[in-house]
Amino acid sequence: MSELKTVLKAGQILLSSGAEIYRTEETMHYIAKGLGIQTLEAYVTNRGIFATAETEDGTRESCIMNVPETDVNIDKIESINKLSRRITQEKLSAEEVKQELRAIQHAQDFPITYKLLAYTLGAGAFSYAIGSSIVDSLAAAIIGLVLGVYMCTIQRVLTSTVLITIIGSILIALLANLSLYIGFGHNLSAILLGAMIDMVPGVPFVNAIREFSQNNYATGNTLMMSALLTCLSMAAGLATVQSIIFTGPMIPIYAGQIETPTLLSMLSRSILAGLGTVAFAILFHVRKEHFLDCCILGALTWATFLTLSTIQSNTLVAVFISGFIIVLASRFLAVKRKCPVTVFLMTSLFPLLPGLSFYRSVYYMLMGETTISINFAKESFLIAFTIAISIVVVQQFGRKPQLTTPCKNNDV
């Protein structure tokens, strides 16, 4: 049954591009309905799809499809979302859909100059947004540029993600120390944390919590182990340099130079957070037409968080309210732009993601500082759960209870 294989191919592209389990399932059902499949029973995980389908003439077939390693590509998610709508509107055949999917899978990527700009802007902008000085942020940006050159080059030679991450973190640590040695920068930990923002697994960590909240435990465990392994690899690289150069931790508990908040500093840091959001929009392959929206949402996210943190001292309250507002805004923009909410949600929440806290927890665990490690772990998990709750709460608005219909529609 070519129709079933076509449906599974769409699901494979979605999952390998970082789409959520629920979105993949709903889109698959929507495409199946448009291709004339009467019933579709599918079990979806982040590494495989198992499905059985029955057409109107009673033909039944089962199929299994493996899902390759995930590389976040929001452009592909948006393209398949639009294709699923066209299938019913234009009555596309299975062969036409297969051709469309082939074109989506081999779509042209951003040129390397865009990626290098993203690594540079992401490290420098977010470094300043979280409290670093201008000089330290510039140092982090330069290191981010070198890291970008390394990442774009090494992936053509090595296939081991662990080894790539370890070497990358060693490179960051050496360059940060070199920067201080030549007098360009003042705070080693601020430079390190800023440069490492491009590598920390904040998105898979929070997505793991989201999958747990939706009872997708297998996918949640896989994402959590991926985030943990990335942090362990980063910490191992940093510890290697530390053992050669230092006797104490390279990243103290309180790293950064956050001055007393003023309206001007909050505004400037929010703008830089917006620019940093655009940087990760490039790395996540968001279409250029959405860059301005992502910038505004990222700046609004950080401005809301900084304002609430100044008014009251409860970080979780600030994270929940900021996340709630941005998820609402993302959903509104998704309807207006006629694209998946993932386009804005995965990027605009980036300033709030606890990737650095999770990494620091793993780093101190590796260094034998158990108490400090537990404190950072507690902080990262609470923030991740708070973000997940804010997303789930908004997602319930306007959603009708699902009946037992075989092929259900998907929403933005």
VOKOL-244206 format. One line per field, with one value per residue (C-alpha): residue in one letter; x, y, z. Coordinates in nm, 4 decimals. Layout:
# VOKOL-244206
resn: a/...
u: X/...
v: Y/...
w: Z/...
//
This chain:
# VOKOL-244206
resn: m/s/e/l/k/t/v/l/k/a/g/q/i/l/l/s/s/g/a/e/i/y/r/t/e/e/t/m/h/y/i/a/k/g/l/g/i/q/t/l/e/a/y/v/t/n/r/g/i/f/a/t/a/e/t/e/d/g/t/r/e/s/c/i/m/n/v/p/e/t/d/v/n/i/d/k/i/e/s/i/n/k/l/s/r/r/i/t/q/e/k/l/s/a/e/e/v/k/q/e/l/r/a/i/q/h/a/q/d/f/p/i/t/y/k/l/l/a/y/t/l/g/a/g/a/f/s/y/a/i/g/s/s/i/v/d/s/l/a/a/a/i/i/g/l/v/l/g/v/y/m/c/t/i/q/r/v/l/t/s/t/v/l/i/t/i/i/g/s/i/l/i/a/l/l/a/n/l/s/l/y/i/g/f/g/h/n/l/s/a/i/l/l/g/a/m/i/d/m/v/p/g/v/p/f/v/n/a/i/r/e/f/s/q/n/n/y/a/t/g/n/t/l/m/m/s/a/l/l/t/c/l/s/m/a/a/g/l/a/t/v/q/s/i/i/f/t/g/p/m/i/p/i/y/a/g/q/i/e/t/p/t/l/l/s/m/l/s/r/s/i/l/a/g/l/g/t/v/a/f/a/i/l/f/h/v/r/k/e/h/f/l/d/c/c/i/l/g/a/l/t/w/a/t/f/l/t/l/s/t/i/q/s/n/t/l/v/a/v/f/i/s/g/f/i/i/v/l/a/s/r/f/l/a/v/k/r/k/c/p/v/t/v/f/l/m/t/s/l/f/p/l/l/p/g/l/s/f/y/r/s/v/y/y/m/l/m/g/e/t/t/i/s/i/n/f/a/k/e/s/f/l/i/a/f/t/i/a/i/s/i/v/v/v/q/q/f/g/r/k/p/q/l/t/t/p/c/k/n/n/d/v
u: 0.0000/0.1881/-0.0450/0.0642/0.4340/0.3734/0.2082/0.4955/0.7500/0.5864/0.6008/0.9662/1.0611/0.8658/1.0309/1.3808/1.3223/1.2352/0.8532/0.6609/0.5027/0.1465/0.1989/0.3478/0.0566/-0.2062/-0.0402/-0.0082/-0.3806/-0.4645/-0.2548/-0.3974/-0.7503/-0.6647/-0.5150/-0.8258/-0.7080/-1.0147/-0.8393/-0.4850/-0.3454/0.0021/0.2497/0.5056/0.8336/1.1193/1.3196/1.0499/0.6922/0.4742/0.1458/-0.1432/-0.3878/-0.7098/-0.8470/-1.2098/-1.1995/-1.0916/-0.7219/-0.5052/-0.1300/0.1264/0.4519/0.7500/0.9792/1.3006/1.3671/1.7257/1.9080/1.7162/1.8369/1.5964/1.4641/1.1534/1.1324/1.0598/0.7966/0.6250/0.6456/0.4812/0.2167/0.1257/0.1397/-0.1066/-0.3551/-0.3053/-0.3701/-0.7402/-0.7825/-0.6234/-0.6910/-0.3251/-0.2451/-0.0026/0.2576/0.2287/0.2633/0.5744/0.7320/0.6509/0.8008/1.1147/1.1535/1.1018/1.3565/1.6244/1.5424/1.8404/1.9914/2.1099/2.4573/2.7503/2.7786/2.4376/2.5416/2.8650/2.6673/2.4267/2.7049/2.8636/2.5422/2.4020/2.7072/2.7620/2.3996/2.2891/2.6099/2.5220/2.1537/2.2272/2.4496/2.8005/2.9896/3.0219/3.3886/3.3194/3.0246/3.2458/3.4998/3.2224/3.1030/3.4499/3.4813/3.1329/3.2527/3.5504/3.3182/3.0914/3.3829/3.4791/3.1230/3.0621/3.3935/3.4200/3.0765/3.2113/3.4888/3.3487/3.0153/3.0465/2.8416/3.0140/3.3623/3.2566/3.1139/3.4188/3.6603/3.4313/3.4232/3.8028/3.8330/3.6025/3.7941/4.1333/4.0125/3.8500/4.1739/4.3693/4.1304/4.1965/4.5707/4.5906/4.3709/4.0527/3.7895/3.7686/3.5522/3.6517/3.3276/3.1120/3.3019/3.2801/2.9072/2.8381/3.0376/2.8808/2.5248/2.5618/2.6168/2.3982/2.1031/1.8286/1.5723/1.5993/1.6011/1.2746/1.1235/1.2014/1.0009/0.7168/0.7079/0.7013/0.4043/0.2193/0.2940/0.5442/0.7972/1.0099/1.0648/1.1160/1.3840/1.5647/1.5673/1.6749/1.9639/2.0678/2.0732/2.2607/2.5200/2.5782/2.6320/2.8657/3.0683/3.0910/3.1885/3.4537/3.6132/3.6140/3.7492/4.0356/4.1500/4.0882/4.3148/4.5956/4.5599/4.3711/4.3382/3.9923/3.6616/3.6633/3.2960/3.2169/2.8671/2.7810/2.9207/2.8360/2.8450/2.4798/2.4521/2.1584/1.8715/1.7883/1.5356/1.8127/2.0043/1.6857/1.5925/1.9373/1.9602/1.6103/1.6991/2.0125/1.8036/1.5811/1.8831/2.0115/1.6733/1.7144/2.0550/1.8960/1.6142/1.8856/2.0361/1.6861/1.6248/1.3343/1.2293/1.3605/1.0078/0.9678/1.2932/1.1335/0.8550/1.1100/1.3203/1.0229/0.9002/1.2486/1.2948/0.9468/1.0200/1.3358/1.1903/0.8924/1.1167/1.3560/1.0663/0.8932/1.2227/1.2808/0.9308/0.9383/1.2058/1.0322/1.2026/0.9433/0.6590/0.8526/0.9224/0.5605/0.4056/0.6661/0.6207/0.2410/0.2366/0.4803/0.3004/-0.0232/0.1525/0.3119/-0.0230/-0.1780/0.1063/0.0810/-0.2827/-0.2075/0.0920/-0.0781/0.2137/0.2806/0.3109/0.6462/0.7965/0.7658/0.7481/1.0817/1.2649/1.0892/1.1193/1.4933/1.5928/1.4091/1.5447/1.7520/2.0230/2.3086/2.1756/2.1468/2.5003/2.6405/2.4677/2.6416/2.9730/2.9750/2.8666/3.1700/3.3884/3.2613/3.0691/2.7510/2.5652/2.6184/2.5257/2.1979/2.1071/2.1570/1.9729/1.6798/1.6741/1.6911/1.4198/1.1818/1.2221/1.1768/0.8592/0.7297/0.7841/0.6191/0.3176/0.2751/0.2796/0.0329/-0.2085/-0.2233/-0.2528/-0.5739/-0.7450/-0.9895/-0.9099/-1.2075/-1.2030/-1.0888/-1.3498/-1.2627/-1.2394/-0.9724/-0.8232/-0.8310/-0.7341/-0.4343/-0.4313/-0.1742
v: 0.0000/0.3050/0.5356/0.3931/0.4223/0.7811/0.8594/0.7019/0.8901/1.2188/1.1081/1.0108/1.3537/1.5245/1.3228/1.3545/1.7325/1.7595/1.7577/1.6570/1.3121/1.4477/1.6681/1.3812/1.1538/1.4131/1.5101/1.1449/1.0916/1.4031/1.2898/0.9363/1.0696/1.2803/0.9758/0.7646/0.5496/0.4526/0.3708/0.4283/0.2828/0.4139/0.3898/0.6703/0.7099/0.9439/0.6611/0.4602/0.4434/0.1308/0.1564/-0.0464/0.0970/-0.0076/0.1487/0.1887/-0.1378/-0.3328/-0.3739/-0.3874/-0.3458/-0.2948/-0.1065/-0.0095/0.2840/0.3749/0.7391/0.8667/1.0938/1.4101/1.7425/2.0265/2.1639/2.3742/2.4565/2.0897/2.0749/2.3806/2.2436/1.9132/2.0974/2.2977/1.9845/1.8067/2.0868/2.0801/1.7058/1.7450/2.0830/1.9801/1.6029/1.5100/1.1480/0.9322/0.9668/1.3460/1.3530/1.1319/1.3770/1.6675/1.4811/1.4052/1.7740/1.8674/1.6117/1.7448/2.1131/2.3484/2.4527/2.7970/2.8843/2.8458/3.2236/3.2248/2.9469/3.1223/3.4410/3.2402/3.0897/3.4328/3.6204/3.3453/3.3350/3.7111/3.8241/3.5722/3.6219/3.9889/3.9122/3.6904/3.9504/3.9530/4.2741/4.4079/4.3014/3.9499/3.9208/4.0209/3.7593/3.4982/3.6054/3.5577/3.2161/3.1372/3.2199/2.9841/2.7179/2.7634/2.7095/2.3996/2.2566/2.3175/2.1486/1.8612/1.7180/1.6286/1.4230/1.2762/1.1093/1.0654/1.3382/1.2696/1.3174/1.6293/1.7813/1.6984/1.8524/2.1563/2.2188/2.1824/2.4398/2.6805/2.6431/2.6987/3.0046/3.1538/3.1226/3.2654/3.5609/3.6408/3.5898/3.8555/4.0906/4.0657/3.9957/4.0014/3.7113/3.3630/3.1976/3.4586/3.4058/3.0273/3.0213/3.2656/3.0644/2.7367/2.8575/2.7397/2.3829/2.3373/2.0984/2.3250/2.2264/1.8445/1.8798/2.0764/1.8603/1.5553/1.7044/1.7869/1.4288/1.2986/1.5276/1.3750/1.0175/0.9576/0.8009/0.6207/0.9401/1.1416/0.9003/0.9129/1.2939/1.3165/1.0753/1.2704/1.5968/1.4320/1.2797/1.6164/1.7857/1.5078/1.5466/1.9240/1.8861/1.6263/1.8625/2.1517/1.9312/1.8224/2.1819/2.2607/1.9758/2.1188/2.4906/2.5257/2.3590/2.5034/2.5123/2.7178/2.7997/2.9346/2.9189/3.2765/3.3552/3.6843/4.0529/4.1425/4.5007/4.6579/4.6402/4.9642/5.0327/5.0901/4.7734/4.5633/4.7093/4.6507/4.2956/4.2178/4.3438/4.1285/3.8303/3.8923/3.8962/3.5794/3.4193/3.4946/3.3238/3.0026/3.0440/3.0155/2.7074/2.5551/2.6293/2.8680/3.0485/3.4025/3.5416/3.4520/3.6086/3.9382/3.7606/3.5397/3.8437/4.0285/3.7242/3.6463/4.0055/4.0066/3.6789/3.8103/4.1566/3.9986/3.7678/4.0476/4.2738/4.0078/3.9041/4.2667/4.3043/3.9788/3.7223/3.3980/3.2780/3.0091/3.2607/3.4818/3.1840/3.0633/3.4023/3.4789/3.1377/3.1598/3.4969/3.3873/3.0578/3.2527/3.4965/3.2073/3.0395/3.3642/3.4141/3.0515/3.1055/3.4401/3.3112/2.9757/2.7700/2.5302/2.6884/2.5072/2.7710/3.0359/2.8232/2.6436/2.9712/3.2353/3.0346/2.9853/3.2687/3.0867/2.7372/2.6029/2.4512/2.6295/2.5300/2.1673/2.1756/2.3324/2.0648/1.7924/1.9814/2.0102/1.6489/1.5515/1.7773/1.6074/1.9149/1.7238/1.9981/2.2577/2.0025/1.9189/2.2880/2.3479/2.0242/2.1338/2.4726/2.3298/2.0685/2.3114/2.5652/2.2950/2.1677/2.5238/2.5888/2.2563/2.3378/2.6811/2.5173/2.2436/2.4908/2.7077/2.4043/2.3060/2.6308/2.5788/2.2109/1.9820/1.6397/1.3794/1.1240/0.7748/0.8714/0.6777/0.9721/1.2967/1.6427/1.8336/2.1905/2.4646
w: 0.0000/-0.1245/0.0689/0.4047/0.3173/0.2106/0.5450/0.7356/0.5256/0.6287/0.9921/0.9549/0.8204/1.0997/1.3772/1.2333/1.2168/1.5865/1.5733/1.8845/1.9070/1.9230/1.6166/1.4187/1.5045/1.4176/1.0894/0.9891/1.0520/0.8536/0.5540/0.5783/0.5623/0.2573/0.0801/0.1329/0.4231/0.6246/0.9516/1.0713/1.3906/1.4630/1.7479/1.7268/1.9128/1.8374/1.6728/1.4941/1.3626/1.3685/1.1772/1.0374/0.7828/0.6132/0.2936/0.1939/-0.0064/0.3051/0.2182/0.5301/0.5592/0.8334/0.8051/1.0208/0.9505/1.1264/1.2193/1.1762/1.4196/1.5027/1.3646/1.4389/1.1089/1.1593/0.7881/0.7105/0.9856/0.8402/0.4854/0.5790/0.7796/0.4662/0.2505/0.4801/0.4204/0.0436/0.0227/0.0971/-0.0704/-0.4024/-0.3831/-0.4315/-0.5160/-0.3182/-0.5944/-0.5952/-0.2175/-0.2390/-0.4827/-0.2516/0.0456/-0.1545/-0.2345/0.1317/0.2518/0.0156/0.0545/0.0380/0.3717/0.4823/0.3471/0.5839/0.6291/0.7960/1.0315/1.1285/1.1934/1.4094/1.6227/1.6670/1.7431/1.9638/2.1917/2.2114/2.2356/2.4972/2.6943/2.7312/2.7903/3.0930/3.2562/3.1091/3.0395/2.6857/2.6594/2.7898/2.5496/2.2570/2.3635/2.3795/2.0323/1.8815/2.0439/1.9113/1.5605/1.5950/1.7366/1.4350/1.1956/1.3930/1.3978/1.0284/0.9462/1.1924/1.1090/0.7651/0.9255/1.2497/1.3106/1.6887/1.8577/2.1902/2.0470/1.8540/2.1738/2.3870/2.1369/2.0996/2.4737/2.4945/2.2157/2.4005/2.7287/2.5637/2.3700/2.6799/2.8735/2.5805/2.5677/2.9339/2.8891/2.6168/2.8204/2.6148/2.8794/3.2581/3.3787/3.2647/3.3772/3.2010/2.8753/2.9082/2.9776/2.6950/2.4414/2.5544/2.4950/2.1352/2.2612/2.5698/2.5138/2.6474/2.3823/2.4184/2.7975/2.8072/2.5315/2.7433/3.0297/2.7878/2.6595/3.0182/3.0909/2.7926/2.9051/2.6206/2.8538/2.5930/2.3951/2.7134/2.8359/2.5018/2.4921/2.8570/2.8040/2.4936/2.6924/2.9790/2.7472/2.5786/2.9153/3.0309/2.7106/2.7580/3.1228/3.0332/2.7829/3.0281/3.3077/3.0810/3.0318/3.3980/3.5101/3.2974/3.3762/3.7057/4.0404/4.1159/3.9251/3.6058/3.6526/4.0025/4.1461/4.0652/3.7210/3.5530/3.6265/3.6664/3.7774/3.9605/3.7075/3.5340/3.2629/3.0089/3.0965/3.0908/2.7528/2.6012/2.7353/2.6066/2.2587/2.2592/2.3717/2.0698/1.8371/2.0028/1.9368/1.5669/1.5815/1.7041/1.4546/1.1879/1.3543/1.3755/1.0047/1.0535/0.7358/0.6896/0.6791/1.0477/1.1738/1.2800/1.4685/1.6446/1.7377/1.8859/2.0780/2.2136/2.3306/2.4851/2.6648/2.8302/2.9013/3.0775/3.2772/3.3823/3.4807/3.6888/3.8501/3.9515/4.0975/4.2957/4.3832/4.2800/3.9616/3.8894/3.8941/3.6515/3.4242/3.4277/3.3517/3.0838/2.9272/2.9439/2.7656/2.4966/2.4313/2.3832/2.1492/1.9582/1.9109/1.7870/1.5370/1.4222/1.3278/1.1643/0.9657/0.8958/1.0200/1.3119/1.6544/1.6826/1.4515/1.7220/2.0358/1.9967/1.9331/2.1438/2.4672/2.4203/2.6598/2.9407/2.8751/3.1683/2.9491/3.1290/3.4726/3.3644/3.2247/3.5410/3.7468/3.5461/3.5557/3.9362/3.9711/3.7638/3.9822/4.2985/4.4245/4.5106/4.6986/4.4266/4.1596/4.3343/4.3632/3.9910/3.9061/4.1199/3.9497/3.5975/3.6510/3.8215/3.5409/3.2760/3.4437/3.4764/3.1048/3.0172/3.2342/3.0742/2.7291/2.8252/2.9845/2.6717/2.4439/2.6197/2.5210/2.2390/2.1944/2.1625/2.3254/2.0741/1.9787/1.8622/1.4962/1.3078/1.1173/1.3145/1.1983/1.3240/1.4417/1.4508
//
